Amino acid sequence: MASQGVVFDPEEFSRLAREAGVRLRGSRRPLMFIGLAIVGLVALYSSYYQVEPDEVGLVTRFGRFVRTCNPGPHAKFPFGIERVQKVPVQRQLKQEFGFRTARADIQSSFHKDEKTEAESVMLTGDLNVATVEWIVQYKISDPYKYLFRMRDVEETFRLMTEASMRTVVGDHSVTELLTVGREAIASKAKELLSHLCKLYDNGISVQQLILQNVDPPEAVRPSFNAVNQAIQERERAINEAWAEYNQEIPRARGLAEQKIQAAEGYAIDRVNRAKGDAQRFNALEEQYRKAPEVTRTRIYLETLAAVLPTAGKKLIFDEKAKGILPMFPLGPVQELKP
């Protein structure tokens, strides 16, 4: 029994292959359009970027800096050929040392950990230990230097700040650090940090360095607080003594000046009165020489006019008069009230 096999027809096979190719090309055309559309959207999206008003954009092409962009919309080469790094040059930045702000609000909250404790403990010039917390505020003055002159610029700047503060604190005593020398220490640390920024040429401008909190270590804090309280009480007593001194001394000087002026006034008055009496006596003597009787009578009458009003009521009788005594009371004279 003979088996029946499949007869291979080359022409039929070619025809079927051509039909399959046509159907395959027809199904790939929509996929190609979709792929091209996706590529176009990705290119459009990756070529557009926006720079905010407080920023500048630095464009790099294959990692090399090519240009700086001002705030506003811009375009660049897509697909990572050009990349943009935005730098906030108008914003004031800050770094905190010895603490971290957990929540900034009306009542801000802070937290500390082993890292913050380690960076806040410092050795002073008199070999005492103090816990120093501070804030440094800065701006990016040159974005190109900030990005390309130094690797890991933020961490390096943090280490520079800590080194500056430790250097200045090591040159002062713990008393200066805790009391009257805080502003001077902060100012010197800021100057040293600014000098280091210029030396490293990192494009950062230091705006302000503020000592936030300075305390002795926890183990000696009660004793140190007692010493500070004693110092404050001493200062208060000294200030009160100076206040009393400034109140009493001017008053005593004023009273002394008043008495001196009163004595001088009395002396001038006595001298002027004496001179006036002498001149009056000389004038009276001159008139007496011209008319002795008239002058004597005038002097007598003026003396009576001055003396009699102070002598009280007097009764004057004529020595020749008789029988008058019963008409007048001889007892104490009573004045009639109006």
GIZI-V30340 format. One record per run of one state. SS is the DSSP state (2 for helix, 1 for strand, 0 for the rest). FROM is the first residue (numbers start at 1). LEN is the number of residues. If there is no record, write none. Layout:
ss->SS from->FROM len->LEN
ss->SS from->FROM len->LEN
//
This chain:
ss->0 from->1 len->9
ss->2 from->10 len->38
ss->1 from->48 len->4
ss->0 from->52 len->4
ss->1 from->56 len->6
ss->0 from->62 len->2
ss->1 from->64 len->6
ss->0 from->70 len->2
ss->1 from->72 len->4
ss->0 from->76 len->6
ss->1 from->82 len->6
ss->0 from->88 len->5
ss->1 from->93 len->5
ss->0 from->98 len->2
ss->1 from->100 len->4
ss->0 from->104 len->5
ss->1 from->109 len->3
ss->0 from->112 len->2
ss->2 from->114 len->7
ss->1 from->121 len->3
ss->0 from->124 len->5
ss->1 from->129 len->12
ss->0 from->141 len->2
ss->2 from->143 len->6
ss->0 from->149 len->4
ss->2 from->153 len->17
ss->0 from->170 len->4
ss->2 from->174 len->5
ss->0 from->179 len->3
ss->2 from->182 len->19
ss->0 from->201 len->3
ss->1 from->204 len->13
ss->0 from->217 len->1
ss->2 from->218 len->73
ss->0 from->291 len->1
ss->2 from->292 len->19
ss->0 from->311 len->14
ss->2 from->325 len->3
ss->0 from->328 len->11
//
